[in-house]
Amino acid sequence: MKKYTNISDIKNFSKAIQEALHLKKNPLEFSELGKNKTLGLLFFNSSLRTRLSTQKAALNLGMNPIVMNVSGDAWGIEFEDGTVMNTSTAEHIKEAAAVVSQYCDIIAVRAFPTLTDKAKDESEQVLSSFVKYASVPIVNMESATAHPLQGFTDAITITEHKKVNKPKVVLSWAPHVKALPHAVANSFIHAMQSMDVDFVITHPEGYDLNPKIIGNTPVIYNQGEALKDADFVYTKNWSAYNDYGKVLNTNTNWTITKEKLGAAKFMHCLPVRRNVVVEDAVLDSNSSIVIEQANNRTFAAQWVLKKILEDLK
Ligand code: CP
């Protein structure tokens, strides 16, 4: 594997899931593979799970992870070509990516969207610039439009917990106080479209996601109808896509409750706002698998790093 910027970089998805589950049982089996190799983790935005699980994955493979909070600690990076850099940015991505490539064998990047400039977000300016100007493989730790480490993790978790061959999986929008990105929902959709599941999306009107990502997946605006007989309820807030980045609805009628969940398992990428997105009674019950889901972040990242290490020259 030469990079991991999208779920589609995984060529055989079901095989990858099984291999990741094998790594979970044998986390140190390949602890020599990454010896003397360095993983650089660059964060333009906050993180708990991605930061720690990706480092843990690198350590399990014998790699040396090094981490930088780019927004807080590095020079301001310029991403536009031909800019006269006489304002706030001090270093161009051309130099920054080339320099970091000399220190690292793999570079992982987290850079969220603006949620104000749709065209810029959809161009994936930060991630694409690293792919273009770095000379080593790039891993996406959540970009403007995708969170493929999370989507892969979610597929692993559903495979691990499913009780029937073809479970019903519902992606349900839930309210939130802030405008949130589409990346997690996009990659979850991509992952579910790559699996043998009965997959449905539900959200209030006005929250339709990118139609190119939705494809033929059914969208139901009635949450109760969508949740009927679900085996897994994956809950996530996102801001409007058409009315780009806007919060149109904070209606707590969409909060996930124990009653709505029924016999289904509850999933969320975390962090989650209790009693806004989902009530305590769900998170504090055996129906919630969010902690196991977060644990699987390590093995999703470990599978990705292993595949890239195996292909390094
Ligand atoms: N789910 C997830 O990516 O968590 P963090 O933002 O804490 O990394």
Boltz pocket constraint, residues with backbone or C-beta under 6 A from the ligand:
constraints:
  - pocket:
      binder: B
      contacts: [[A, 46], [A, 47], [A, 48], [A, 49], [A, 50], [A, 51], [A, 141], [A, 142], [A, 150], [A, 269], [A, 270], [A, 271]]
      max_distance: 6.0
